[in-house]
Amino acid sequence: MDLIFIRQLAISTIVGHYPREREAAQSLEFNIDIGIPGAGVFDSDRLADTVNYAAVADYVKRECDTHHFKLLERMADHLARGILREFHAPFVRISVAKLGILPAARQVGVVVERHSTGA
């Protein structure tokens, strides 16, 4: 499958199970792989025939601004399903990492993969 990717997308948002995590926004890092919806873009060279990565980044930021999740698992699932729906992508893999949460780890996070049921 051909993919579009976004790496190290930095967004600050409220997320976490513990009360201390819900007091202030924390930095998250997103890595996103999105299946290109068909081969038409390779002949057409038109943005309308692919997934606009800038629009995806804006979507993720907007969702993080309006939804505050307790768990990264729920956040990643919500975003993945939304990307499939909003951008008509056949596949999405999204990783979400908290930065500097554990003293001995630079990042902790989750990865989810979702496939479109309409493909």
Z-matrix of the N, CA and C atoms (Angstrom, degrees):
N
C 1 1.450
C 2 1.526 1 108.52
N 3 1.314 2 115.57 1 137.30
C 4 1.458 3 121.47 2 176.07
C 5 1.529 4 108.70 3 -82.81
N 6 1.326 5 115.21 4 140.57
C 7 1.461 6 120.61 5 -172.87
C 8 1.520 7 112.43 6 -128.92
N 9 1.314 8 114.30 7 150.51
C 10 1.457 9 123.38 8 164.13
C 11 1.515 10 104.70 9 -105.49
N 12 1.332 11 117.62 10 142.70
C 13 1.451 12 117.73 11 179.32
C 14 1.526 13 111.87 12 -132.72
N 15 1.311 14 113.92 13 152.81
C 16 1.464 15 124.11 14 172.54
C 17 1.513 16 105.57 15 -125.54
N 18 1.318 17 117.65 16 127.39
C 19 1.464 18 121.86 17 -178.62
C 20 1.528 19 110.69 18 -119.42
N 21 1.309 20 114.51 19 139.79
C 22 1.459 21 124.13 20 173.35
C 23 1.524 22 112.86 21 55.26
N 24 1.339 23 115.56 22 43.69
C 25 1.455 24 121.17 23 173.98
C 26 1.525 25 107.84 24 -72.91
N 27 1.312 26 116.93 25 116.74
C 28 1.475 27 122.34 26 -176.18
C 29 1.522 28 109.88 27 -98.19
N 30 1.334 29 115.20 28 125.49
C 31 1.469 30 121.58 29 178.65
C 32 1.522 31 107.76 30 -139.75
N 33 1.325 32 116.18 31 138.16
C 34 1.467 33 121.76 32 174.23
C 35 1.519 34 108.18 33 -102.36
N 36 1.332 35 115.06 34 132.59
C 37 1.457 36 120.14 35 -179.07
C 38 1.523 37 109.67 36 -157.25
N 39 1.308 38 115.59 37 167.91
C 40 1.463 39 122.18 38 174.14
C 41 1.526 40 107.37 39 -85.68
N 42 1.327 41 116.33 40 120.98
C 43 1.459 42 121.03 41 176.90
C 44 1.522 43 107.76 42 -157.07
N 45 1.316 44 115.90 43 138.41
C 46 1.456 45 119.23 44 175.78
C 47 1.508 46 112.75 45 148.59
N 48 1.299 47 114.49 46 154.93
C 49 1.458 48 122.70 47 179.55
C 50 1.532 49 111.48 48 -84.03
N 51 1.316 50 116.22 49 -38.01
C 52 1.464 51 120.86 50 -174.15
C 53 1.524 52 111.39 51 -82.38
N 54 1.337 53 117.36 52 144.18
C 55 1.471 54 120.45 53 -179.75
C 56 1.532 55 113.37 54 -52.37
N 57 1.326 56 118.30 55 -38.72
C 58 1.470 57 120.33 56 -179.43
C 59 1.524 58 111.89 57 -63.42
N 60 1.347 59 116.51 58 -27.14
C 61 1.463 60 120.42 59 179.25
C 62 1.527 61 112.24 60 -78.09
N 63 1.322 62 116.01 61 -17.01
C 64 1.459 63 120.43 62 -175.85
C 65 1.527 64 111.88 63 -99.08
N 66 1.327 65 116.24 64 2.89
C 67 1.467 66 120.47 65 -179.17
C 68 1.519 67 112.92 66 -83.16
N 69 1.304 68 117.87 67 -30.52
C 70 1.464 69 121.46 68 -177.28
C 71 1.527 70 109.19 69 -148.64
N 72 1.311 71 114.68 70 155.91
C 73 1.471 72 119.94 71 177.94
C 74 1.527 73 109.92 72 -65.02
N 75 1.311 74 115.25 73 146.77
C 76 1.457 75 120.53 74 175.09
C 77 1.526 76 109.42 75 -126.71
N 78 1.319 77 115.64 76 156.37
C 79 1.456 78 121.48 77 -177.27
C 80 1.519 79 110.87 78 -78.26
N 81 1.316 80 114.79 79 133.05
C 82 1.459 81 122.27 80 174.42
C 83 1.523 82 108.23 81 -122.31
N 84 1.329 83 114.84 82 153.73
C 85 1.463 84 120.14 83 175.33
C 86 1.520 85 108.26 84 -123.24
N 87 1.326 86 115.46 85 130.19
C 88 1.454 87 122.78 86 -178.55
C 89 1.522 88 110.03 87 -112.88
N 90 1.328 89 115.79 88 137.76
C 91 1.454 90 123.13 89 168.33
C 92 1.520 91 105.74 90 -124.92
N 93 1.326 92 115.87 91 128.11
C 94 1.463 93 120.47 92 -171.50
C 95 1.527 94 109.71 93 -132.10
N 96 1.327 95 116.35 94 129.44
C 97 1.463 96 123.26 95 171.77
C 98 1.524 97 106.88 96 -114.35
N 99 1.328 98 116.25 97 130.40
C 100 1.467 99 121.35 98 -176.12
C 101 1.520 100 108.63 99 -128.37
N 102 1.324 101 116.42 100 127.22
C 103 1.460 102 120.52 101 176.72
C 104 1.515 103 111.22 102 -66.82
N 105 1.319 104 116.35 103 134.33
C 106 1.465 105 121.36 104 176.46
C 107 1.532 106 107.58 105 -74.21
N 108 1.331 107 117.08 106 127.60
C 109 1.473 108 120.72 107 -174.75
C 110 1.526 109 113.25 108 -79.96
N 111 1.320 110 116.02 109 78.59
C 112 1.454 111 120.84 110 177.31
C 113 1.520 112 112.59 111 99.18
N 114 1.318 113 115.19 112 170.31
C 115 1.464 114 121.22 113 -176.16
C 116 1.522 115 112.68 114 -95.84
N 117 1.319 116 118.74 115 -0.28
C 118 1.457 117 122.22 116 -176.30
C 119 1.517 118 114.88 117 -55.66
N 120 1.323 119 116.41 118 -35.23
C 121 1.468 120 120.12 119 -177.19
C 122 1.522 121 112.22 120 -63.28
N 123 1.314 122 117.45 121 -28.40
C 124 1.463 123 120.72 122 -177.56
C 125 1.527 124 112.38 123 -69.49
N 126 1.337 125 116.16 124 -26.17
C 127 1.463 126 120.67 125 175.34
C 128 1.528 127 111.96 126 -94.85
N 129 1.332 128 116.30 127 -38.09
C 130 1.467 129 119.95 128 -172.97
C 131 1.526 130 113.89 129 -81.37
N 132 1.346 131 117.01 130 -33.09
C 133 1.467 132 121.48 131 -175.93
C 134 1.529 133 110.94 132 61.60
N 135 1.350 134 116.07 133 31.26
C 136 1.467 135 121.85 134 -178.34
C 137 1.523 136 110.75 135 -112.58
N 138 1.323 137 115.25 136 135.12
C 139 1.465 138 121.53 137 178.10
C 140 1.523 139 111.30 138 -58.68
N 141 1.314 140 117.06 139 -33.43
C 142 1.468 141 121.16 140 -179.23
C 143 1.530 142 112.74 141 -63.25
N 144 1.329 143 117.80 142 -16.69
C 145 1.459 144 121.59 143 -178.05
C 146 1.528 145 113.36 144 -98.66
N 147 1.327 146 116.75 145 12.09
C 148 1.460 147 120.71 146 179.72
C 149 1.525 148 108.88 147 -141.57
N 150 1.310 149 116.94 148 -165.85
C 151 1.461 150 122.69 149 177.38
C 152 1.528 151 107.59 150 -104.01
N 153 1.303 152 115.89 151 126.36
C 154 1.463 153 122.01 152 179.53
C 155 1.524 154 108.75 153 -79.22
N 156 1.325 155 117.87 154 107.43
C 157 1.467 156 121.02 155 -175.78
C 158 1.517 157 112.19 156 -64.37
N 159 1.340 158 118.44 157 -31.41
C 160 1.472 159 120.25 158 177.15
C 161 1.528 160 110.03 159 -65.89
N 162 1.326 161 117.00 160 -38.96
C 163 1.467 162 120.75 161 177.76
C 164 1.529 163 110.83 162 -66.85
N 165 1.327 164 117.22 163 -36.51
C 166 1.467 165 120.52 164 176.93
C 167 1.530 166 109.95 165 -64.34
N 168 1.327 167 117.43 166 -46.08
C 169 1.465 168 120.95 167 178.74
C 170 1.528 169 110.76 168 -59.88
N 171 1.333 170 116.98 169 -41.77
C 172 1.471 171 120.65 170 177.20
C 173 1.522 172 110.89 171 -63.46
N 174 1.328 173 116.82 172 -40.60
C 175 1.464 174 121.58 173 178.62
C 176 1.530 175 110.86 174 -60.79
N 177 1.323 176 116.78 175 -47.18
C 178 1.468 177 120.74 176 -179.64
C 179 1.530 178 109.79 177 -61.31
N 180 1.314 179 117.67 178 -45.09
C 181 1.475 180 121.47 179 178.93
C 182 1.521 181 110.70 180 -60.71
N 183 1.317 182 116.80 181 -46.78
C 184 1.468 183 121.52 182 -179.29
C 185 1.533 184 111.23 183 -61.38
N 186 1.328 185 116.77 184 -43.43
C 187 1.469 186 120.21 185 179.10
C 188 1.532 187 111.37 186 -64.88
N 189 1.319 188 116.83 187 -38.98
C 190 1.471 189 120.39 188 178.30
C 191 1.522 190 111.45 189 -68.31
N 192 1.327 191 116.89 190 -29.69
C 193 1.462 192 120.61 191 177.61
C 194 1.525 193 112.48 192 -74.11
N 195 1.341 194 117.50 193 -28.21
C 196 1.468 195 120.51 194 -173.66
C 197 1.528 196 114.57 195 -105.67
N 198 1.334 197 118.31 196 -16.18
C 199 1.466 198 122.06 197 179.32
C 200 1.521 199 108.75 198 -123.71
N 201 1.303 200 116.22 199 130.67
C 202 1.468 201 120.56 200 178.20
C 203 1.524 202 108.25 201 -117.44
N 204 1.312 203 114.92 202 110.19
C 205 1.458 204 121.78 203 -175.03
C 206 1.517 205 110.95 204 -96.09
N 207 1.319 206 116.06 205 154.47
C 208 1.460 207 121.05 206 174.26
C 209 1.528 208 110.99 207 -84.84
N 210 1.333 209 116.50 208 -35.54
C 211 1.461 210 120.20 209 -176.14
C 212 1.527 211 111.46 210 -119.76
N 213 1.322 212 115.80 211 141.73
C 214 1.458 213 120.91 212 176.04
C 215 1.527 214 111.43 213 -62.16
N 216 1.335 215 116.75 214 -32.58
C 217 1.459 216 120.85 215 179.41
C 218 1.532 217 110.36 216 -58.37
N 219 1.317 218 116.01 217 -47.13
C 220 1.471 219 120.48 218 -179.89
C 221 1.519 220 110.29 219 -66.65
N 222 1.332 221 117.34 220 -42.08
C 223 1.461 222 121.11 221 178.69
C 224 1.525 223 110.87 222 -59.72
N 225 1.326 224 117.06 223 -49.18
C 226 1.462 225 121.28 224 -178.02
C 227 1.524 226 111.28 225 -62.12
N 228 1.325 227 117.55 226 -41.91
C 229 1.462 228 121.45 227 178.15
C 230 1.522 229 110.51 228 -62.76
N 231 1.321 230 116.89 229 -46.49
C 232 1.467 231 121.69 230 179.26
C 233 1.538 232 111.14 231 -57.85
N 234 1.322 233 115.73 232 -47.48
C 235 1.463 234 119.98 233 -178.95
C 236 1.529 235 111.74 234 -66.73
N 237 1.328 236 117.19 235 -42.71
C 238 1.462 237 120.57 236 -179.53
C 239 1.526 238 111.09 237 -61.68
N 240 1.315 239 116.52 238 -47.13
C 241 1.468 240 119.89 239 179.97
C 242 1.527 241 111.08 240 -64.27
N 243 1.321 242 116.33 241 -37.31
C 244 1.459 243 120.32 242 177.61
C 245 1.518 244 112.64 243 -65.84
N 246 1.320 245 117.37 244 -40.02
C 247 1.473 246 120.78 245 178.25
C 248 1.527 247 110.37 246 -64.92
N 249 1.329 248 117.32 247 -42.17
C 250 1.469 249 119.43 248 176.01
C 251 1.523 250 110.78 249 -57.81
N 252 1.316 251 115.72 250 -46.77
C 253 1.460 252 121.65 251 -175.65
C 254 1.539 253 111.93 252 -70.32
N 255 1.311 254 116.56 253 -50.88
C 256 1.472 255 120.98 254 -173.18
C 257 1.523 256 113.74 255 -72.27
N 258 1.327 257 117.08 256 -31.68
C 259 1.465 258 120.32 257 -173.17
C 260 1.533 259 113.00 258 -113.33
N 261 1.336 260 116.52 259 6.87
C 262 1.467 261 122.45 260 176.61
C 263 1.529 262 112.00 261 53.14
N 264 1.314 263 115.25 262 37.69
C 265 1.465 264 121.20 263 179.68
C 266 1.527 265 109.38 264 -83.26
N 267 1.325 266 117.80 265 145.30
C 268 1.460 267 120.37 266 178.19
C 269 1.532 268 113.01 267 -80.24
N 270 1.331 269 116.56 268 -18.25
C 271 1.467 270 120.97 269 -173.67
C 272 1.527 271 108.95 270 -156.77
N 273 1.328 272 115.12 271 145.71
C 274 1.466 273 119.56 272 171.51
C 275 1.522 274 108.82 273 -147.02
N 276 1.323 275 115.13 274 139.04
C 277 1.468 276 122.59 275 170.80
C 278 1.519 277 105.26 276 -124.56
N 279 1.321 278 115.72 277 127.53
C 280 1.460 279 119.56 278 -178.46
C 281 1.521 280 109.53 279 -132.36
N 282 1.317 281 115.00 280 130.35
C 283 1.459 282 119.62 281 172.45
C 284 1.518 283 107.86 282 -111.73
N 285 1.324 284 114.98 283 139.57
C 286 1.460 285 122.54 284 178.18
C 287 1.517 286 106.77 285 -126.83
N 288 1.325 287 116.52 286 125.58
C 289 1.465 288 120.69 287 -177.38
C 290 1.523 289 110.56 288 -126.96
N 291 1.329 290 114.98 289 135.96
C 292 1.456 291 121.24 290 168.07
C 293 1.525 292 106.72 291 -85.58
N 294 1.305 293 115.66 292 142.73
C 295 1.455 294 121.02 293 -176.69
C 296 1.523 295 110.63 294 -104.84
N 297 1.339 296 116.46 295 128.76
C 298 1.458 297 121.25 296 173.89
C 299 1.517 298 116.18 297 68.07
N 300 1.315 299 117.89 298 23.73
C 301 1.473 300 121.14 299 -179.51
C 302 1.528 301 111.40 300 -76.39
N 303 1.322 302 117.39 301 -40.96
C 304 1.460 303 122.06 302 178.02
C 305 1.524 304 108.82 303 -102.39
N 306 1.320 305 117.19 304 135.41
C 307 1.470 306 119.88 305 -176.47
C 308 1.528 307 114.19 306 -56.86
N 309 1.311 308 118.37 307 -34.47
C 310 1.460 309 120.82 308 -175.16
C 311 1.530 310 113.27 309 -97.48
N 312 1.333 311 117.37 310 5.37
C 313 1.468 312 120.56 311 -177.74
C 314 1.523 313 109.88 312 -131.02
N 315 1.316 314 115.53 313 136.97
C 316 1.460 315 119.96 314 177.49
C 317 1.531 316 110.86 315 -72.85
N 318 1.335 317 116.40 316 -37.98
C 319 1.462 318 122.06 317 -179.05
C 320 1.516 319 110.83 318 -139.91
N 321 1.322 320 115.58 319 148.57
C 322 1.464 321 122.49 320 165.95
C 323 1.524 322 106.52 321 -135.16
N 324 1.323 323 116.62 322 146.31
C 325 1.450 324 116.90 323 -177.74
C 326 1.504 325 113.55 324 -177.65
N 327 1.327 326 114.25 325 -163.28
C 328 1.457 327 122.29 326 -178.01
C 329 1.526 328 109.87 327 -135.63
N 330 1.317 329 115.02 328 158.08
C 331 1.458 330 122.96 329 173.04
C 332 1.520 331 107.49 330 -130.18
N 333 1.326 332 116.56 331 130.05
C 334 1.467 333 120.82 332 173.32
C 335 1.513 334 109.16 333 -126.07
N 336 1.318 335 115.76 334 149.11
C 337 1.463 336 123.34 335 174.30
C 338 1.515 337 107.80 336 -123.82
N 339 1.313 338 115.41 337 136.82
C 340 1.461 339 120.83 338 177.20
C 341 1.517 340 108.60 339 -136.04
N 342 1.344 341 114.89 340 146.12
C 343 1.459 342 121.77 341 177.92
C 344 1.526 343 108.15 342 -118.98
N 345 1.309 344 115.13 343 146.17
C 346 1.461 345 120.47 344 177.07
C 347 1.518 346 109.20 345 -70.13
N 348 1.314 347 115.85 346 140.04
C 349 1.465 348 119.88 347 177.01
C 350 1.517 349 110.68 348 -87.30
N 351 1.337 350 116.87 349 -10.47
C 352 1.467 351 121.18 350 -178.60
C 353 1.512 352 113.69 351 -93.59
N 354 1.342 353 117.81 352 4.18
C 355 1.472 354 120.13 353 -176.29
C 356 1.508 355 111.66 354 -81.58
